[in-house]
């Protein structure tokens, strides 16, 4: 496997690697199989890392990664270089596939229904942010401004795939308390990021 | 910030979009958000905006190498053929094959004849993908077993699809916390992982391109028991429960 690119470098929309990857994704959108192989070689370790972190099991992470690239092949045309960097777009597709699996894993009343529904891919189609290196710092600063536990809970949800009930259990607080921490945190976070 | 009651409708919707983007919702709440996502463009954009806001966090996640056969799996899944390959599942021709294979499970004693008929099936099956540019080589088969082990498997190399079809006939059961890993042991004696074998039925396992040249008669295939996720060291760490040499049919 060739070296996977450095995420931070790729995310800088102006970087050469970022531009190259966006070009590759454009070729994939036109059905270019060689470009697809190139894309896989350059991004699979990053995306597998994301699937593995969220799912915890190699077998499931492999399946999620496969679904991710199949989805990318099918809808690379919806990638908009003006709205997101290619690596971010790919990373969010991988994360969405992993979360879909994670939430379908648990038996509950709606599991069957949910599995049957074709979950539309939000997030993969459009971003209204232009990321650059500063974007990450900005997010970290804003998360730090939140009350400790809300910031940590939001990070854990996004990076580890924790649900409300996971977080409430971990912190030893009632579900409703966790929900109100995070809901307050989300709106404050939005305010901070838009400042 | 206010509590729920003072919240204007837009904020409530945006908050729900944030919760969905974070993946916090479960059960009915998640199902409701999924329905909204399908129906409401505004909600979809809100979720997309939240995903974009959080996306920089993914930069912190460490990379990990996927198994070498994964690219072949992706490639198969995106290659159009006479039968569509469902996402996240094996191709339906494999399902068909599995049915045939199931017919002769348990007849391990007659394995040679069976392997021969499987090979014939592989070469002649009607829904084979476009032929490889070079003429296919002969299929290979290995009967895998070991002393002190109930496990018995037949592994057949399908040169057309550059994959191994591994069919357990006995003694390979899924076990929580453990995985089965298939190894190729060439003349140099150093085992190379062919990937995890998921117990429960016959499996098609893509052969990583660099290992194709190693698949020849007298090379040993072995199945070991490893911790969940596979051998942490890259070499077998647990007991080998079945092994056998590849031979031409």
Contacts between the chains, C-beta under 8 A, distances in Angstrom:
chain1	res1	chain2	res2	distance
A	1	B	65	6.0
A	1	B	68	7.7
A	4	B	63	5.4
A	7	B	58	7.4
A	7	B	59	4.5
A	8	B	59	5.6
A	11	B	56	7.2
A	11	B	59	6.3
A	36	B	78	7.2
A	37	B	71	7.3
A	37	B	75	7.8
A	40	B	71	5.5
A	40	B	74	6.5
A	41	B	71	7.9
A	44	B	66	5.3
A	44	B	70	7.2
A	44	B	71	7.4
A	45	B	63	4.0
A	45	B	64	6.3
A	45	B	65	5.5
A	45	B	66	6.9
A	46	B	61	7.8
A	46	B	63	5.0
A	48	B	63	7.2
A	48	B	64	5.0
A	48	B	65	6.9
A	48	B	66	4.2
A	48	B	70	7.9
A	49	B	61	5.0
A	49	B	62	5.2
A	49	B	63	4.3
A	49	B	64	4.4
A	50	B	58	6.0
A	50	B	61	5.1
A	52	B	64	5.0
A	53	B	61	5.1
A	53	B	62	7.6
A	57	B	228	7.0
A	57	B	229	6.8
A	58	B	67	7.9
A	58	B	196	7.3
A	58	B	228	7.7
A	58	B	229	4.0
A	58	B	230	6.3
A	59	B	179	7.6
A	59	B	196	6.5
A	59	B	198	6.9
A	59	B	229	7.6
A	61	B	64	8.0
A	61	B	66	8.0
A	62	B	66	6.5
A	62	B	67	6.4
A	62	B	70	5.9
A	62	B	73	7.9
A	63	B	88	5.7
A	65	B	66	5.7
A	65	B	70	6.3
A	66	B	70	6.5
A	66	B	73	5.3
A	66	B	74	5.5
A	66	B	77	6.3
A	66	B	87	7.9
A	66	B	88	6.9
A	67	B	87	5.6
A	67	B	88	5.4
A	69	B	74	4.5
A	69	B	77	8.0
A	69	B	78	7.5
A	70	B	74	6.6
A	70	B	77	4.9
A	70	B	78	5.9
A	70	B	87	5.2
A	71	B	87	7.8
A	73	B	74	7.9
A	73	B	78	4.5
A	83	B	52	8.0
A	84	B	52	6.5
A	84	B	55	7.7
A	88	B	52	7.5
A	88	B	55	4.7
A	88	B	56	7.8
A	88	B	58	7.5
A	91	B	55	6.3
A	91	B	58	4.4
A	92	B	51	5.1
A	92	B	52	7.8
A	92	B	55	5.6
A	92	B	58	7.5
A	95	B	58	6.5
A	96	B	51	7.9
A	99	B	23	4.1
A	102	B	23	7.2
A	103	B	23	7.1
A	103	B	25	7.9
A	103	B	26	6.2
A	103	B	30	5.9
A	106	B	26	6.9
A	108	B	26	6.9
A	108	B	27	4.7
A	109	B	27	6.4
A	109	B	28	7.1
A	110	B	27	5.5
A	110	B	28	5.8
A	110	B	30	7.3
A	110	B	31	4.3
A	113	B	31	6.1
A	114	B	30	6.9
A	114	B	31	5.6
A	114	B	34	6.6
A	117	B	31	7.9
A	117	B	34	6.1
A	117	B	35	7.9
A	117	B	38	7.6
A	119	B	34	5.5
A	119	B	37	7.5
A	120	B	34	7.6
A	120	B	37	5.1
A	120	B	38	5.1
A	120	B	44	7.1
A	122	B	20	7.5
A	122	B	21	7.3
A	122	B	37	5.4
A	122	B	44	5.2
A	122	B	47	3.8
A	122	B	48	5.5
A	122	B	51	6.7
A	123	B	21	6.5
A	123	B	47	5.9
A	123	B	48	5.0
A	123	B	50	7.9
A	123	B	51	3.3
A	123	B	52	7.5
A	125	B	44	7.4
A	125	B	48	6.4
A	126	B	44	8.0
A	126	B	45	6.4
A	126	B	48	4.5
A	127	B	48	5.9
A	127	B	49	7.2
A	127	B	51	6.9
A	127	B	52	3.5
A	127	B	55	7.3
A	128	B	45	7.4
A	128	B	48	7.0
A	128	B	49	4.9
A	128	B	52	6.1
A	129	B	49	7.2
A	129	B	52	4.0
A	129	B	53	6.4
A	129	B	55	7.7
A	131	B	52	7.5
A	131	B	55	6.8
A	131	B	56	6.1
A	135	B	56	5.2
A	136	B	56	3.5
A	136	B	57	7.6
A	136	B	59	5.9
A	139	B	53	6.7
A	139	B	54	7.2
A	139	B	56	5.1
A	139	B	57	6.8
A	154	B	22	6.5
A	154	B	54	7.9
A	155	B	57	6.6
A	157	B	22	4.1
A	157	B	23	6.1
A	157	B	24	5.2
A	158	B	22	5.4
A	158	B	23	7.3
A	158	B	54	4.8
A	158	B	57	5.3
A	158	B	58	8.0
A	159	B	57	5.8
A	159	B	58	7.6
A	159	B	60	6.9
A	159	B	61	6.7
A	161	B	23	5.7
A	162	B	24	7.7
A	163	B	23	7.0
A	163	B	24	5.6
A	163	B	25	7.2
A	163	B	26	4.9
A	164	B	19	7.9
A	164	B	24	4.8
A	164	B	25	7.1
A	164	B	26	7.0
A	165	B	26	6.4
A	167	B	24	7.6
A	180	B	3	7.3
A	182	B	19	7.2
A	182	B	22	7.8
A	182	B	24	6.7
A	183	B	4	7.7
A	183	B	15	5.3
A	183	B	19	7.4
A	184	B	1	5.0
A	186	B	14	7.9
A	186	B	15	5.5
A	186	B	18	4.1
A	186	B	19	7.2
A	187	B	1	5.3
A	187	B	11	6.2
A	187	B	14	7.6
A	187	B	15	6.3
A	188	B	1	6.0
A	189	B	53	7.6
A	190	B	14	7.0
A	190	B	18	7.4
A	190	B	53	7.6
A	193	B	53	5.9
